[in-house]
């Protein structure tokens, strides 16, 4: 890998300079959260923030996502920077002055900060357009929370040609403030939805022998799936199966005809993912058959494993340390079993995702005790967005300057 060439003082100063506008944009988005693939208000705010910049804007038919393209030297490389835009379906309870005004929607995963940091980076990089040896793509993506927004933007042909490298940041309140973290290989898990219907025969609660009760069969399937994981899946290439919902019956004295179960499957490789799919179907069918019932199994494929390539992770580490010192990077010892649809981008192009610690002010220094992502009480330290802006810019500059070349 070539020597790292970045404008450390320039990018840290740019991050600080863009912070005020980033906070304003973040708070505006936070107050009006939107869900899913179509986010008209959020997209309008993004386009307003980018107004007047020398950017080519692309939008596709499937989402309200935006790909903004900054073209420097026409013969250089291409780097993609991504920020997701959608919120989560829960009601905010933070007490912030800029709390969500939308009942049942909240930016509890930090996507509002991701948008603000990416817009700040776009402004800072546009100011250095003449010095960029290549092209920067800014991917403002909806539908990350289970809606496959990245896949739709790829299928719409917005990201063409594919970049030489891709990079994304994800804020985290449960990390030391201002520290970046990542790892090569699997960073985040695949995530699939499991839906099982156990069908028996209904009857009176006083005469279970004349019915075929699906409820104890469903309970046995839950236990059998845990045995399957511990005895058929390697601990070095793990799977996590969680049955989070069981629904059956209508009252206390009727044995129902069927029982429904829902849950998730998470894995760190496609091989284990396929093995788990087959095992779930086999276990459910055979346990049900042993009791004279049937099991209908449906598995909805979610995001694939988020796999970061070693060279790009190493570049992210070098960049973070060059900007903010050796203590600004932490290599994660193990993957996190959450899931991310930036995985679709990383299936097409080499790249890395990194977390950025943002434990809120007033946490008493104990970031472990902060309300986590997806909590209705989750808050963040907005000041770290300056570091996120600088990191986006410096990573892009390094890629375009040939830092990844052998």
C-alpha positions in Angstrom: 0.0 0.0 0.0 1.3 3.4 -0.9 2.2 6.2 1.5 -0.7 8.0 2.9 -1.2 11.4 1.4 -3.9 13.5 3.1 -4.3 17.1 4.1 -4.6 16.5 7.9 -4.8 20.1 8.9 -7.1 21.0 6.1 -9.6 18.2 6.7 -9.8 18.6 10.4 -10.3 22.3 9.9 -13.0 21.6 7.3 -14.8 19.2 9.7 -14.8 21.9 12.3 -16.0 24.5 9.8 -18.8 22.4 8.6 -20.0 21.4 12.1 -22.5 24.2 12.6 -24.3 23.5 9.3 -24.2 19.7 10.0 -25.9 20.2 13.4 -28.6 22.4 11.8 -29.2 19.8 9.1 -29.2 16.9 11.5 -31.7 18.5 13.8 -34.0 19.5 10.9 -34.0 15.9 9.7 -34.4 14.6 13.3 -37.6 16.6 13.8 -39.2 15.2 10.7 -38.2 11.5 10.5 -39.5 9.4 7.6 -39.6 5.6 7.2 -38.9 3.3 4.3 -37.8 3.9 0.7 -39.6 7.1 0.0 -38.5 10.1 2.1 -39.6 13.2 0.3 -39.0 15.7 3.1 -35.5 14.3 3.9 -34.5 14.2 0.3 -35.6 17.8 -0.2 -33.4 18.8 2.8 -30.5 16.9 1.3 -30.9 18.5 -2.1 -31.2 21.9 -0.4 -28.0 21.3 1.5 -26.2 20.4 -1.8 -27.7 23.3 -3.8 -25.1 25.4 -5.7 -22.4 22.7 -5.5 -20.7 21.4 -8.6 -22.5 18.1 -8.4 -24.2 15.8 -10.8 -27.5 14.6 -9.2 -28.9 11.2 -10.0 -32.2 9.7 -8.7 -33.9 6.5 -9.6 -37.5 5.3 -9.9 -37.5 2.9 -6.9 -36.6 5.2 -4.1 -36.1 8.9 -3.2 -32.4 8.2 -2.8 -29.8 10.6 -4.2 -26.4 9.9 -5.7 -24.4 13.2 -6.0 -21.3 13.0 -8.1 -18.3 15.3 -7.8 -16.0 15.0 -10.8 -12.3 16.0 -10.4 -9.7 14.7 -12.8 -11.4 12.7 -15.5 -8.7 10.0 -15.6 -8.6 9.2 -11.9 -10.2 6.7 -9.6 -13.7 6.7 -8.2 -14.6 6.5 -4.5 -18.1 6.2 -3.0 -19.1 7.7 0.4 -22.5 6.6 1.9 -25.0 8.0 4.4 -28.4 6.4 5.1 -31.5 8.6 5.6 -34.4 6.7 7.1 -35.7 6.6 10.6 -37.2 3.8 12.9 -40.8 3.1 13.8 -40.8 4.1 17.5 -41.9 7.1 19.5 -39.1 9.3 20.8 -38.7 9.9 24.5 -35.5 11.9 24.8 -36.8 15.3 25.8 -34.6 17.0 23.3 -35.6 20.5 22.0 -35.5 19.1 18.5 -37.4 15.8 19.3 -39.4 14.1 16.6 -42.6 15.8 15.7 -43.9 12.6 14.1 -45.7 10.1 16.3 -44.3 6.6 15.8 -41.1 7.7 14.0 -37.6 8.6 15.4 -34.0 8.8 14.3 -32.9 6.3 16.9 -30.1 4.8 14.8 -28.2 8.0 14.0 -29.0 8.2 10.3 -29.7 11.9 10.7 -26.1 12.4 11.6 -24.9 10.2 8.8 -26.8 12.4 6.3 -25.4 15.6 7.9 -21.8 14.3 7.9 -22.0 13.2 4.3 -23.5 16.6 3.2 -20.7 18.3 5.1 -18.1 16.2 3.4 -19.7 17.0 0.0 -19.3 20.7 0.7 -15.7 20.3 1.9 -14.6 18.1 -1.0 -16.3 20.4 -3.6 -14.2 23.2 -2.2 -11.1 21.2 -3.3 -12.5 19.9 -6.5 -9.5 21.0 -8.6 -7.1 19.0 -6.4 -9.0 15.7 -6.6 -7.6 13.0 -8.9 -10.8 11.3 -9.7 -14.5 11.2 -8.8 -16.4 11.1 -5.5 -19.9 9.6 -5.3 -22.0 10.7 -2.4 -24.7 8.1 -1.7 -27.7 9.4 0.3 -29.7 6.2 0.7 -33.2 5.6 2.1 -34.6 2.3 3.3 -31.7 1.0 5.4 -33.9 -0.2 8.2 -34.9 -3.5 6.6 -36.1 -2.0 3.2 -33.1 -2.8 1.1 -32.5 0.7 -0.1 -28.9 0.1 -1.2 -30.0 -2.8 -3.3 -32.7 -0.8 -5.0 -30.2 2.1 -5.8 -27.8 -0.4 -7.3 -30.5 -2.1 -9.3 -31.7 1.3 -10.6 -28.2 1.7 -12.1 -27.4 4.9 -10.1 -24.0 3.6 -9.1 -22.4 3.2 -12.5 -19.6 2.7 -12.9 -18.9 0.9 -9.7 -16.4 2.7 -7.4 -12.8 1.5 -6.8 -13.5 1.8 -3.1 -16.6 2.5 -0.9 -16.7 3.8 2.6 -19.5 4.4 5.2 -19.7 5.6 8.8 -22.1 4.5 11.5 -22.5 6.5 14.7 -22.5 4.7 18.0 -23.4 6.0 21.5 -21.8 2.9 23.1 -18.2 3.6 22.1 -15.7 6.1 23.4 -16.5 9.5 21.9 -14.5 10.4 18.8 -13.0 7.0 18.3 -13.4 5.1 15.0 -13.8 1.3 15.1 -13.8 -1.4 12.4 -12.3 -4.7 11.3 -11.4 -6.6 8.2 -13.7 -9.5 7.1 -17.2 -9.9 8.5 -18.2 -6.7 10.4 -21.9 -7.3 10.6 -24.2 -10.3 10.2 -26.7 -11.3 7.6 -30.3 -11.0 8.9 -33.3 -13.2 7.8 -36.8 -13.3 9.1 -38.2 -16.7 10.1 -41.9 -17.4 10.0 -43.2 -20.8 11.1 -46.8 -22.0 11.3 -47.5 -25.2 13.1 -50.8 -26.7 12.1 -52.6 -29.2 14.3 -56.3 -29.7 15.1 -58.4 -27.6 17.4 -60.7 -28.8 20.1 -61.9 -28.3 23.7 -59.3 -27.6 26.4 -60.9 -30.3 28.6 -60.2 -33.1 26.0 -56.8 -32.5 24.4 -56.7 -36.2 23.4 -59.4 -35.4 20.9 -57.5 -32.5 19.4 -53.9 -32.1 18.2 -52.5 -29.1 20.2 -50.0 -27.1 18.2 -48.8 -25.0 21.1 -46.5 -27.5 22.9 -45.2 -28.6 19.4 -44.3 -24.9 18.7 -42.5 -24.7 22.1 -40.6 -27.9 21.3 -39.5 -26.5 17.9 -38.1 -23.4 19.7 -36.0 -25.6 21.9 -35.0 -27.9 19.1 -33.8 -25.0 17.0 -31.4 -24.0 19.8 -30.1 -27.5 20.0 -29.6 -27.5 16.2 -27.5 -24.3 16.5 -25.3 -25.6 19.3 -24.8 -29.1 17.8 -24.7 -28.5 14.0 -23.3 -25.0 13.6 -19.6 -24.3 14.3 -18.9 -21.8 17.0 -16.2 -20.4 14.8 -18.7 -19.6 12.0 -21.8 -19.0 14.2 -25.5 -18.5 13.8 -28.0 -16.9 16.1 -31.6 -18.0 15.9 -34.1 -16.0 18.0 -37.8 -16.8 18.1 -39.2 -13.6 19.4 -42.9 -14.1 18.9 -45.3 -16.9 19.5 -49.0 -16.3 18.8 -51.8 -18.9 19.2 -55.3 -19.3 20.5 -58.2 -17.0 21.2 -59.3 -17.8 24.7 -58.5 -20.0 27.8 -60.6 -23.1 27.0 -60.1 -23.7 23.3 -57.2 -25.6 21.8 -56.3 -23.6 18.6 -55.8 -25.2 15.2 -52.5 -23.5 14.6 -49.6 -21.6 16.3 -47.4 -18.9 14.6 -43.8 -18.2 15.4 -41.6 -15.4 14.2 -38.0 -14.6 14.7 -34.6 -13.9 13.1 -31.6 -15.8 11.9 -28.2 -14.1 11.9 -25.0 -15.5 10.4 -21.5 -14.4 9.5 -21.1 -16.4 6.3 -23.2 -17.4 3.3 -22.3 -21.1 4.0 -23.6 -21.0 7.5 -26.6 -19.0 6.3 -27.6 -21.7 3.8 -26.9 -24.5 6.4 -29.2 -22.8 8.9 -32.0 -22.3 6.4 -32.0 -26.0 5.6 -31.8 -26.9 9.3 -34.7 -24.7 10.3 -36.9 -26.2 7.7 -35.9 -29.8 8.6 -36.2 -29.3 12.4 -39.6 -27.6 12.2 -41.0 -30.2 9.8 -39.7 -33.3 11.7 -40.6 -32.1 15.2 -44.1 -31.3 13.9 -44.4 -34.6 12.2 -43.4 -36.5 15.3 -46.6 -35.1 17.0 -48.9 -35.6 14.0 -48.7 -31.9 13.1 -47.3 -30.1 10.0 -45.0 -27.1 9.9 -45.1 -24.4 7.2 -41.8 -22.5 7.1 -41.1 -19.3 5.3 -37.7 -17.6 5.5 -37.4 -14.0 4.1 -33.9 -13.2 3.1 -32.7 -10.0 4.5 -29.4 -8.2 4.3 -26.3 -10.2 3.4 -23.2 -10.3 5.6 -21.3 -7.0 5.7 -17.8 -7.9 4.7 -15.0 -5.3 4.8 -11.9 -5.8 2.6 -8.5 -5.7 4.4 -6.8 -3.0 2.3 -9.7 -0.6 2.7 -10.0 -1.2 6.5 -6.2 -0.7 6.8 -6.6 2.6 4.9 -9.5 3.7 7.2 -7.3 2.9 10.3 -4.3 4.8 8.9 -6.6 7.7 8.0 -8.2 8.0 11.4 -4.8 7.9 13.1 -3.3 10.4 10.8 -6.2 12.8 11.5 -6.6 12.4 15.2 -3.7 10.3 16.6 -3.2 6.7 17.4 -6.0 6.6 20.0 -8.6 7.5 17.3 -8.8 3.9 16.0 -10.0 0.7 17.7 -9.9 -2.7 15.9 -13.0 -4.6 16.8 -12.1 -8.1 18.2 -15.3 -9.7 16.8 -18.2 -8.9 14.5 -21.4 -7.3 15.7 -24.5 -9.4 15.0 -26.6 -6.5 13.8 -27.1 -6.1 10.0 -26.5 -3.4 7.4 -27.6 -3.0 3.8 -24.3 -1.3 3.0 -23.4 -5.0 2.6 -25.0 -4.8 -0.9 -22.5 -2.1 -1.9 -19.6 -4.1 -0.4 -20.7 -7.2 -2.5 -20.1 -5.1 -5.6 -17.0 -3.1 -4.6 -14.2 -3.3 -2.1 -14.6 -1.1 0.9 -15.1 -0.6 4.6 -17.6 0.5 7.2 -16.5 2.0 10.5 -18.3 3.0 13.7 -17.8 6.4 15.2 -18.2 6.7 19.0 -20.6 9.4 20.1 -21.4 8.9 23.7 -23.6 11.9 24.7 -22.4 14.7 26.9 -23.4 14.0 30.5 -23.0 10.3 30.3 -20.5 10.5 33.1 -17.7 9.1 31.0 -19.4 5.7 31.0 -20.3 5.0 27.3 -21.3 1.5 28.2 -24.3 2.8 30.2 -25.6 5.0 27.4 -29.0 4.2 25.8 -28.1 2.1 22.7 -29.0 2.4 19.1 -32.7 1.7 18.5 -33.6 2.9 22.0 -36.4 5.5 22.2 -34.1 7.4 24.6 -31.0 7.3 22.5 -29.0 10.6 22.3 -25.6 11.5 20.7 -22.8 13.9 21.0 -23.2 16.0 17.9 -19.7 17.4 18.1 -18.2 14.2 16.8 -19.8 14.9 13.4 -16.8 17.1 12.8 -14.6 14.1 12.9 -16.9 12.1 10.7 -16.8 14.8 8.0 -13.0 15.0 8.1 -12.8 11.2 8.0 -15.0 11.0 4.9 -12.9 13.7 3.2 -9.5 12.2 4.1 -10.5 8.7 3.1 -11.7 9.9 -0.3 -8.6 12.0 -0.9 -6.4 9.0 0.1 -8.2 6.6 -2.3 -8.0 9.1 -5.2 -4.3 9.8 -4.5 -3.6 6.1 -5.0 -3.1 5.0 -1.3 -4.6 1.6 -2.1 -2.3 0.9 -5.0 0.2 -1.9 -4.5 
